Structures are given as C-alpha cells and as structure tokens.
Amino acid sequence: MWGAEGKGVRGGEERWAVPEGAPRLRASPAFDRSCLLDENTFTENFMNRLRPRKTYLCYKVEILDGDARVPLDEKKGFVRNKVTDPACPQQAGPPYCGTLRVEGCQLHTGCPTSSLTPGPCRCYRCSAWNQGANEPGMPRHAECYFLDRIRSWNLDRGLHYRLTCFISWTPCHSCAQELATFLGENSHVSLHIFASRIYRRPGYEAGILTLRAAGAQIAIMTSKEFQHCWENFVDHQERPFRPWVGLEVESQHQCNELQAILQTQAN
C-alpha cells in the first residue's frame, strides 16, 4: 500500500497492533458488535471495482501513549452521506437505514423497527451509528457527519488521539479542506485515511494534497484493510472475508494513481 509519504507498504495490520511490552492504558468497555454494517452494504460500497453513488466511512479512535494504542470502542462506528436523488432508496419513506432493503433496519440484529412500519427508523443504535441516512435537511457528505461526531466528543487536549477512517471514496476537495482545517485546530488529533477508491471530481488532486499537507496519512485499501473492515465493522455472522476477483489489481491501480498525485507535491 502506498502511504502518504510515498513509500510502498503492502498490508496494514501492523498499523493498529500494540507493540509487545509497550505500556498500556485502560481499555474501553467491549464494543457492541450488533451495531454493524450488513454484508451486502459493505460489499456494494467497498468493493473497489464498483462505482457506487453512496459513501460510507467507518472509523475508530485510539489513544496514543508512546508506542501503545488503546482503542476507544465506544467511539467506533460508521457514517454515510445523504443523497438527493428521489429515486435513491435512502431518500424514500420506509426505514432504510443505509441498506437497500425495504423490510426495515438491517444494520444489526434485533432492531425493534425491523418491520414494514412506515416512517424513519427510530432505533437509537441506528440513529447513533448510522448518522446521515435519515438526517433531515440538505444533502451532506459522510466526512461532514464524521466531523460533527468528532467535535461532539470534546476530545481531551491533554491526550493524543489517532483517528483511523476506512472510506469507500477519498474526500472531495471541499471535505478535504474541512478535514485539514480540523487538524489545524486540533494538534492532539492525527488522522489516517484508507480509501477503497479515488473520488475523481474537479479539484480532487488538490484536496488530497491539502490533506497530506495538514498531516493526514492517506493510503489505498488492500485486502488486509478490507479484511480488517469486514472483521470489525460488518455483521459477518462468523463468515470469513472472501476477497473478490480483481481486488488486488484494482487496489494497485488506485495506489499508483494516489502515488502519482502525492509525488506532484514532492516535486
């Protein structure tokens, strides 16, 4: 995988491992694994050879203490963008909650609104973890909902936090600028972005360079990052992650393009 420094690094599991013998902080309570993406939603949006209209952003937060990383599992989840196309299921009346199924909420098992009852899903878990899908008002990108979430935490400035995002598209120019501004205002927070694919819209190269200049680390997801997402953000029912045909080829193609963008700033 190509990191923000332009160095080739394949894989990524070691990036969230705690070194043996490193000092440890007290860990958070166990994460509620029922608040997860369903398998179809993950595949439809993160499969890197597809080009979905939606954007999903899975995130986790860790406290850094020297070489130790302590996960804050209560600050782990996902958000998605709000779209405007009336033909898109996410804008319809029944409770879609980020899936393409009209039967109701399918993001986790046991949701009390998993029925054909009209109206938006009022499950606390859905509204908390899938922010964006049923939010009122104008359309917004997933990164904006993510920034809202971070700011609501009021992270202790006396600690150092690492935010890791696994996103289906790289941020657009506007969202990249917003993320860069946030990093400039919060020196106690570092941001690492792993993207399934590059969002090619006007100004996207400048957006990526703005993020890198602000200190964000940017890389393209490989099979190890996809597997990590599957194991930590998907209700996989104990089924193992199965790489799709062409995953590594497309990943390498995206890596090469990202590397070319990053090198323009170096030159």
C-alpha positions, 0 to 999 in steps of 0.5 A, a space after each residue: 500500500 502506498 502511504 502518504 509519504 510515498 513509500 510502498 507498504 503492502 498490508 496494514 495490520 501492523 498499523 493498529 497492533 500494540 507493540 509487545 511490552 509497550 505500556 498500556 492504558 485502560 481499555 474501553 468497555 467491549 464494543 457492541 458488535 450488533 451495531 454493524 454494517 450488513 454484508 451486502 452494504 459493505 460489499 456494494 460500497 467497498 468493493 473497489 471495482 464498483 462505482 457506487 453513488 453512496 459513501 460510507 466511512 467507518 472509523 475508530 479512535 485510539 489513544 496514543 501513549 508512546 508506542 501503545 494504542 488503546 482503542 476507544 470502542 465506544 467511539 467506533 462506528 460508521 457514517 454515510 452521506 445523504 443523497 438527493 436523488 428521489 429515486 435513491 432508496 435512502 431518500 424514500 419513506 420506509 426505514 432504510 437505514 443505509 441498506 437497500 432493503 425495504 423490510 426495515 433496519 438491517 444494520 444489526 440484529 434485533 432492531 425493534 423497527 425491523 418491520 414494514 412500519 412506515 416512517 424513519 427508523 427510530 432505533 437509537 443504535 441506528 440513529 447513533 451509528 448510522 448518522 446521515 441516512 435519515 438526517 433531515 435537511 440538505 444533502 451532506 457528505 459522510 466526512 461532514 457527519 464524521 466531523 460533527 461526531 468528532 467535535 461532539 466528543 470534546 476530545 481531551 487536549 491533554 491526550 493524543 488521539 489517532 483517528 483511523 477512517 476506512 472510506 469507500 471514496 477519498 474526500 472531495 476537495 471541499 471535505 478535504 479542506 474541512 478535514 485539514 482545517 480540523 487538524 489545524 485546530 486540533 494538534 492532539 488529533 492525527 488522522 489516517 485515511 484508507 480509501 477503497 477508491 479515488 473520488 475523481 471530481 474537479 479539484 480532487 488532486 488538490 484536496 488530497 494534497 491539502 490533506 497530506 499537507 495538514 498531516 493526514 496519512 492517506 493510503 489505498 485499501 488492500 485486502 488486509 484493510 478490507 479484511 480488517 473492515 469486514 472483521 470489525 465493522 460488518 455483521 459477518 455472522 462468523 463468515 470469513 472475508 472472501 476477497 473478490 476477483 480483481 481486488 488486488 489489481 484494482 487496489 494497485 491501480 488506485 495506489 499508483 494513481 494516489 502515488 502519482 498525485 502525492 509525488 506532484 507535491 514532492 516535486 
